[in-house]
């Protein structure tokens, strides 16, 4: 009999953890010949989430809980939880119920048919049209410039066979971009499309910074194209500057009395080139920061407590 670990990362999700637990249990009651455990990894929540998880673990031995010593961020904690899965496969399912738990039946069915990696992709979502358009544009851009073929509209929700998990464990990355790593390991992914519903309870923990962090991590982890664009842009702009300066010199020689350069072109040119330089310095800083994170080799997560891992 196969055993599956459902991994649910959570942070201040007191409105959702009990409901996602009930829905997961209801789904696996309909799947024959399969046992499961539900692993919650709490990222140092400040609400009642840890208390609720302790109560669930006391009532159901299938519930496993990891409580982090502090908030280790939205990148490291889910990946660490996935690596702790003990089943023949693991399903990564967020706590806010925006990834439908009932879709796990389709994921398991594809896995039973031989797929090692089954991912949920969201070609549509019940969110604002502007935000969805920005997300799609980002996914398409990163897919085009990445060194590997990334899966568009994939956020991590999916089933990972033990073989895939073993490969992920071998990757020594202190700040892992899971969406890119699943493409790096090379297993062919079966894609299961779904419509992402709106969050019904609680508020999202993703703000502008977290979204920007994920976006830049996807770029710096899997593409060197921006650095080469900076090099080419510097070469092209230096050529443009030389041509403009020669043109101004020629006009001044031919029309010495009538032609006046003025201060406006100088100021515009100075601010334009300064902004371009700042942009590419910031981009270079993102790559330097990524290198620094790898060099420091800090742990993904430090655990404060584990529950029900002795059974």
Secondary structure, 3 states (H helix, E strand, C coil): CEEEEEEEEECCCCCCHHHHHHHHHHHHCCCCCEEEEEEEEECCCCCCHHHHHHHHHHHCCCEEEEEECCCCHHHHHHHHHHHCCCCCEEEECCCCCCCCHHHHHHHHHHHHCCCCEEEEEEEEECCCHHHHHHHHHHHHHHHHHCCCCCCCCEEEEEEEEHHHHHHHHHCCCCCCCHHHHHHHCCCCEEEEEEEECCCCCCCCCCCHHHHHHHHHHHHHHHCCHHHHHHHHHHHHHHHHHHHHHHHHHHHHHHCCCCCCCCCHHHHHHHHHHHHHHHHHHHHHHHHHHHHHHHHHCCCCCCEEEEECCCC
